[in-house]
Amino acid sequence: MFFVYKILINIVFFCSPLILIIRLIRKKEDPKRFKEKLGFFIKKRKKGNLIWFHGASVGEIQSIIPLIEKFEKNKSINQILITSNTVSSSNIIQKYKLKKIIHQFFPIDCNFISKKFIDYWKPSKVFFVDSEIWPNTINNLSKKKIPIILLNGRITKKTLNRWLFFPSFAQSLFDKFKLCLSSSLETKKYLKKLGARNIKFLGNLKFSQSENPSSELNENLKRFIHYRKSWCASSTHFNEEKFCGLVHIMLKKKYKNLLTIIIPRHINRIKSIENELSNLNLKVHLDEPPKKINANTDIYLVNSYGKTKSFYKECKNVFIGGSLIKHGGQNPLEAVRYGCNVFHGPNISNFQEIYKFLKNRSLSRKIVNNQNLANLLFLNFKKKIKHQKIIKNLNLIGKNILNKTYKEIC
């Protein structure tokens, strides 16, 4: 199977110029940095000890930032390489003022590009986050006896069944991990079936929190939000913005001063989202560039990265996207840490244990349609939120998981 994989990934490599051109047109690639995926290096490696973290996109990278902040203080570490696949994740990393960090886009997993990448960066230790498994890279790291650790590993039942079609191939890869830290007890069980050896469950890193303070919204925007009856839809995906627009129309019959804040997961979709909402006769205001907000604004559409926490501070009722479509949901914990009521759709397979934790503490509610969400928002607009004790408990859980994880991998 490894031979077949090598043939397939080489086909991807030969098609990559066309693929990258299409992605550049769709604004899914950085026009100045896309060559990094082909094994070209813009940044320089410093002398000394370098450790490497790889996560697919925004969620994976954000989950390890608290851990990276700890490594920043470790004097034995000279440089921290972070790789990811998406432009949005690279933009998020830039928001953190960490001196040792260097970001590169993860290269195509061809054998010769993988070898070139490893030879250039010479990591002393490598961490793959969540469910990122790249056969050629793992194989080449193993040949050089570089320790590979699966961090906050997540294997779903669906993913397990796919791997089990090729059990020998799976065994040959998962056996190469020196340590696997699972994000759940279910994943721990699945990793064992796939041939991983040293598996531990210390808790889900997504409970931990960055020490980096969130930025503040400008005072005019804060006043505008507080003056209005406001709610927020965060990490939304295709079709979920229209869903939220229809909820806004329903609620506006009761609240003439209603404001809906929408923070899409991928801001390259902003133009189509703006058009879709405008077609519902809703007045849309874009976050950037800064300009005076019209008093008749219905939708405040966030087209910039790194401001989500700032909006959670000001707006206490939040719908978490990726949950109405077959995506598996997005992480709700950040909203809860800021004392928000959380609403979500039925598709939350990526965060089942976290949502179970929140549901048992009455911190999240499942919605199934527009009217359902409108009704719940109507009820929660009238309530005062008192989550301080639970927020404190959540922060203690996160610190405990973070400290145990750091101690295990340091």
Residue, then its C-alpha position, 0 to 999 in steps of 0.5 A: m500500500f505504501f508503494v501505491y501511496k507514493i505513486l498517488i502522491n507523485i501524481v498530486f505533485f505533478c498536478s500541483p501547479l494547476i491545483l495551486i493556480i486554481r487555489l490562488i484564484r480562489k484566494k486559498e493560497d498565499p501568492k507570496r508563499f505558496k512555493e513553500k508547499l513545493g519545498f522552497f524555503i523563504k525563512k532561515r533556520k537558526k543554529g541550535n535546537l529546533i522542534w517542529f509542530h504540524g497542524a492542519s488549520v486554525g483549530e489545530i494550531q490554536s489548540i497548541i498555542p498554550l503549549i508553544e507558549k510554554f516552550e517559548k520559555n524553555k531556554s533549551i529550545n532555540q526555534i519552534l517551527i510550525t507548519s500548517n496547510t491553510v492561509s487562515s492558520s498562518n494569519i492566526i499565528q501572526k497575531y501571537k507575538l512569540k519570538k521563537i516561532i517560525h511558520q511554513f506551509f506544510p510541503i506536499d508529502c512527496n518523498f524527495i520534498s519531504k527529505k529536503f524539508i527535513d534535511y533543511w530544518k533538522p528538527s530534534k523532535v516532531f509533533f503531529v497534531d490531531s489527525e495529521i498522518w503523512p506517510n512519507t514524512i513519517n517514514n523519513l523522520s523515522k529513518k533519521k531516528i527523529p522522535i515523532i509524537l502524536l499530540n491531542g490525537r483524534i481518530t473517529k470511527k469513520t477514520l478508523n474504518r478507513w485505516l482498517f482497510f489497509p491494516s498492515f499499512a496503518q500498523s507500519l505508520f502508527d508503530k513509528f510514533k514514539l508517543c501518542l497522546s489522545s484527545s479522548l478515551e475513544t481515540k485511545k482505544y482506536l489508536k491501539k487498534l491501529g498499531a500505536r504502542n505508547i498511548k496515553f490520555l491526559g485530557n483534551l488540549k483544547f481545554s487549555q487557554s493561551e496566556n496571550p491577552s485578546s485584543e480589544l474592540n474600539e470603543n465606538l464598536k463596543r458602544f454600538i454592540h451594547y446599544r443593540k440587542s446583539w448575538c454572534a454566529s462564529s466559525t460559520h461555513f457555507n449555508e450557515e450564514k444564510f441560516c443566521g440571516l433568516v434567524h435575524i429576520m425572525l428576531k427582528k420582528k420582536y427586536k427592532n434594534l437587533l444586531t447579528i455578528i457573523i464571523p465566518r471560518h474562512i474569510n475568502r468567502i466574504k464577498s459571496i456571504e455579503n451578497e447572500l445576506s444582501n439578497l435577504n434585504l439585510k444591511v451588511h457592514l464589513d469589519e474592515p476597512p474601518k468606517k462609520i457603522n450605519a445605524n440601520t446595520d443588521i449584520y456586522l460581518v467580520n472579514s479579519y482574523g484574530k478578533t473572535k475572542s474580542f467579540y465574545k467579550e462583548c456578545k454573550n449569546v453565540f452560535i458555533g458553526g460547522s454544526l449545521i452541515k456535515h463538518g463535525g462542528q468547531n470548538p465551543l470552549e473559547a466562547v464558554r471561557y468568556g461567559c457565553n451561552v453556546f448554541h450548536g447544530p446536530n453535527i458535532s462529531n469533532f467535539q462530542e466529549i466537549y459538548k457532552f461536558l458542556k451539556n451536563r453543565s447547561l452551557s450549550r444547547k442543540i438547535v435543529n432549525n431557524q425557529n428553534l434558534a430564534n426562540l432560544l435567543f429570545l429567551n436568553f436575551k432576557k436572562k443574566i448569565k452567571h457562569q463565573k464558577i464554571i469558567k473558573n473550573l474550566n480554566l483549572i481543567g485546562k491548566n492541569i491538562l496543559n501542565k501534564t502534557y508539557k511535562e510528558i513531552c518536554 
